[in-house]
Amino acid sequence: MEQKIIEIIAEYQGRPVENYGVDQKFTEMGLDSLDLAELVIQLENEGLTVELSPEINTPAKLASAIKNS
């Protein structure tokens, strides 16, 4: 799941997947709240339930939250 999240972010930003890490904060990736909303929409379109909170600030934490929902 972590890799899928990174792939979506990389495609959204038009950058190589290698530019991102699973423990890199979304803000360090250049994502703002609107970008995160788009990420959530894309994940929900794939049938996943996603609820972001301030503590979920990396792809690894987001993947964990999805698995635990």
Buried (B, 14 or more C-beta within 10 A) or exposed (E): BBEBBBEBBBEBBEEEEEEBBBEBEBEEBEBEEEBBEBBBEBBEEEEBEBEBEEEBBBBBBBBBBBEEE
